[in-house]
Amino acid sequence: MTQRMAETSPRLKARIIGVFYLVTILTGIFAQGFVSGRLVVDGDAAATATNILAHRSLFQLGYAVYLIEMACQIR
């Protein structure tokens, strides 16, 4: 398998890495901008916890997106 990667063209490798960077950026914007914006209340931990419990599926989606983002950052 390492031999196949060595034979892969630099242009293809650059495109694959570019896709991973794009996915990282888009998932980060979604997780930080949309999910955190709806769940986190600045300065009020109780309200944040209430929002997380009330919108459990959104919290789980945000966590899954965060895991995808972290997986894309592994090189």
Residue pairs with C-beta under 8 A, 6 or more apart in sequence:
17 75
20 72
20 73
21 72
23 68
23 69
23 72
24 69
24 72
24 73
27 65
27 66
27 68
27 69
27 72
28 69
30 62
30 65
31 62
31 65
31 66
31 69
35 58
35 59
35 61
35 62
35 65
36 62
38 51
38 55
38 58
39 48
39 51
39 52
39 55
39 58
39 59
39 62
40 48
40 51
41 47
41 48
41 51
52 59
